[in-house]
Amino acid sequence: MKGTTAFEAARGILDAAALEGHWVIPGALGGLEGKKGAYVLLVLLDKALPVGAGRQKTGHLSPGIHAYVGSAYGPGGLAARIRRHFRADKKVHWHIDRLTLEASGLAAFIVEHGDECQLARALLETGCAEVALEGFGSTDCLTCSSHLMTIA
């Protein structure tokens, strides 16, 4: 599964999770200014990628679609967070930055006032997503083993 077809399949999985929100893509972030909430970032990787995760864990991500679940309740909200994920000219600060810099495609599903842990659970409950790497993006979470899933 490549490019647009892969994203269409991943979007179908999010639709199956019955999440209420909307899609944004690079270059089309209108309407996010001043809004806060949670999001699912779809990352298309064309090649395997070694990555680190929380608590000094490391692993490899296989090529394909990965879904990273995050939240944006701080200054700048969703617009600032998603804009950073979509930027190609950034320093690697968070683990997700490595993935977004290596991605051949990105898209985000925005859920205003959403909860990232609820989004992660909803994705896993579809049966079409599985934990990609334990501890990734969830070091401050007491309930989730990871906020990074692989879309099967």
Buried (B, 14 or more C-beta within 10 A) or exposed (E): BEEEEBBEBBBEBBEBBEBEBEBBBBEEBEEBEEEBBBBBBBBBBEEEBEBBBBEEBEBEBEBBBBBBBBBBEEEBBBBBBBBBBBEEEEEEEBBBBBBBBBBEBBBBBBBBEBBBBBBBBBBBEBEBBEBBBBBBBBEEBEEBEBBBBBBE
